C-alpha cells in the first residue's frame, strides 16, 4: 500500500471510530467526574444584544443541519427508493434544505462570533475552546455550503450515495468504506474529516450541554410527582 493509501486508511478508516469513541466515552466521563462544568456557559448576563437573534438563527440552522444529516445519511438508500424518492430528487432536496439551514446557521454564527470577539467583557470571560468551537463550526459550514456547488454539477446523486454508504459503514463497523471516497471531491473529504473532529473535541467543550437538551425530552415521559401536605 502506498503512503497515500495509509493516510486515507487512517483518516477515513480509523480516525472516525477514534473520534466517535472519544465522543461517547469522553462525554460519560465528564458527566461522571465534572458535572459542575456541564453547562452552556451562557454570556447573556454580560450582553443580551445581539445574542437572541444570533442564537436563534444558529440553533435553528444547526438543528436543521444535524437532523438532515442524521436522516439523510443514515437511512438506507433502499428505503428512499421504496417511498418513491430516487437519488437525484433526494439530492436536490438535501441541497435546498441544507442550503437554507446552512445560511441561517452561518448568519447566526457570524453574529455570535463577532459578539464574542468584539466585546471586551465577553472576550475576557471566554475560554480558548469557546473560540475554537466557533471557528470549527464556521469552517464546517463554509465547506458544507461550498459542497452544494459541487453537488450541483453532479445531480445524478452518485456521490451522495457513496457518502451515504460510507457513513453507514462507519457506524455499523463494516469494512470497505474508505475505497468509496477514492473518486469523491476533496471538499466532501474535508467536510467528513472536520465533522468527525468536532465529535472528537465535543467532550472537552461547552458542547456537552447538547446532551442535556436531548435528555430534556424524557421529562415529558416522567410520571407526576405526588406531593403530600403534613
Secondary structure, DSSP 8 states (H G I E B T S, - for coil): --HHHHHHHIIIIIHHHHHHHHHHHHHHHHHHH-GGG-S----TTT--TTHHHHHHHHHHHHHHHHHHHHHHHHS-HHHHHHTT--HHHHHHHHHHHHHHHHHHHHHHHHHHHHHHHH-HHHHHH--HHHHHHHHHHHHHHHHHHHHHHHHTT-TTSHHHHHHHHHHHHHHTT-S-TGGGGTTS-HHHHHHHHHHHHHHHHGGGSGGGHHHHHHHGGGGGGS--------
